[in-house]
Amino acid sequence: MSVRARPHFCSLNAAVDILSGKWKILLLWELLEQPRRFGELRRLVPGIREKVLIQQLRELEADGVVARKAFDGTQLRVEYSLTEAGVALTRALEPLTQWSLEHVVRR
């Protein structure tokens, strides 16, 4: 179910719902550089299981932050990319990254 279909008590709660999941932030970060194929994402995010990758990508797509594009051909090729909302969400995470570098990572 899309985050937009669920009730939220505050706007921050809606954003946290979209990002909830162990791998979603890492997936968004990898998609920020360029569109990626499924197998490429699986290699770029070590430790993620195929079933979980599929689930997380579907949820991000349902929430409107990731777009899935299938290409016709002899082999089915699927590419994932960030939507405008996905790019904005990823950019919104940059201050959090900076905070982490200053207060957590360098301890």
N, C-alpha and C positions, 0 to 999 in steps of 0.2 A: 504494500500500500504506500502510495506517495505521501511524503511528509505534508504536502498541501492538503491532503484529505483528512489529516488528524487535527484535533483541537490543540491549541497551544496557549499557555498562560502568559507567555511573553515572547517577544520577537527573537530574543537570543536563544530561547528554547528550540525554536524552529531551525535555526542554523546549526545548533548542536545536534539535533536529530539527523540532519542531512549528513553531518560529518561522523556520526556515531558508527563505529565499526573499526576494528583494528587496522584495516588496510586502506580505508578510503582517502585519507590525507596523502598517503604515499602514492596512491593511484592518481590523484589530482595533480600532484607535483610532477609526476612523470609525463602526464598528458599536457602540462603547461608548455613544455618545449616544442612538441609536435604531436600530430596524430600518431597513434600506435596500434599495431595489430595485437590480437589476443596473445599470441605466443611471445611476442616481444615484451608485453606487460608481465607475463608470467616469469620471464627471465630477469627483468629489471627489478622485480619485487621478490627477492629470495625468501622462501619460507611460506609463501601463500599457496594454498591448495587450489586446484583447478575449480572445484565446486564453489569454494568461497569467492574466488575471483569472479566467476560468473554471477554469483549472487550480488556481490558488491557493485559490479558494473551495472547490473539490472536496476538496482536501487538508485544509483546515481543517475541513470538514464530516466527513471520514473520521476525523479525529483527535478529534472530539467537542467542538470549541470554537466551531463555527458551526453554526447550524440553518438549513435551507432550507425555506421554506414556499411551496407553490404554491397559488394561488387559481384556482378555476374561474370562467369567464366567457367573454365573446366573445373577449377577448384573454387569452392566458396571462400571468399576473402572478406573479412570483416575488419573495419578500422574504427577505432574509438578516438574521439576528440572532445575538447571542452567546448561548451556553448558559451555565449557571452556571459551568462550567469555564472558558469563554471570558472571562467577567467576572473571575473570580479570576486568570486568567493576565494579563489586561490590567492589573489592579490591581498585580500583582507587578512589572510593568514600570515603575511610577511611580518607584521609587527609582533605576532606571537613567536615567530621564528627568532626574531631579534631578541625578544625577552628571554627566550630559552638559551640563546648563546651567552647572554650576559649573566644570567642567574642560575643556570642549571649545568650546562655543558662544561663550563670552564672552572668548575669547583675543584 
